[in-house]
Amino acid sequence: MLNGMLTTVSAAEPQAAHHALAELEHPGKLRCITTQNIDGMHQRAVSSNVIEFHGCFRPCSILYRYAASAAAS
């Protein structure tokens, strides 16, 4: 299950809304972004001050890849 989610999230790209919010942040029109999403799309759209209300998927993906690599060797 985790492998399928990793594949889906890794293949996804930020949408127009993610980029629009990032553009508002850089000239100072937006101080931060608060999201319930765990996919990291705001960061991939180059937003820097993101509050992830429900956490993020990145640590899970790093641990999963490490475990898969260790199991393969």
Secondary structure as the mmCIF struct_conf table of DSSP 4:
data_model
#
loop_
_struct_conf.conf_type_id
_struct_conf.id
_struct_conf.beg_label_comp_id
_struct_conf.beg_label_asym_id
_struct_conf.beg_label_seq_id
_struct_conf.end_label_comp_id
_struct_conf.end_label_asym_id
_struct_conf.end_label_seq_id
HELX_RH_AL_P HELX_RH_AL_P1 LEU A 2 ALA A 11
HELX_RH_AL_P HELX_RH_AL_P2 ALA A 16 GLU A 25
TURN_TY1_P TURN_TY1_P1 HIS A 26 GLY A 28
BEND BEND1 LYS A 29 LYS A 29
STRN STRN1 ILE A 33 THR A 35
BEND BEND2 GLN A 36 GLN A 36
BEND BEND3 ASP A 39 ASP A 39
HELX_RH_AL_P HELX_RH_AL_P3 MET A 41 ARG A 44
TURN_TY1_P TURN_TY1_P2 ALA A 45 VAL A 46
BEND BEND4 ASN A 49 ASN A 49
STRN STRN2 VAL A 50 GLU A 52
TURN_TY1_P TURN_TY1_P3 PHE A 53 HIS A 54
BEND BEND5 PHE A 57 PHE A 57
HELX_RH_AL_P HELX_RH_AL_P4 ARG A 58 ALA A 72
#
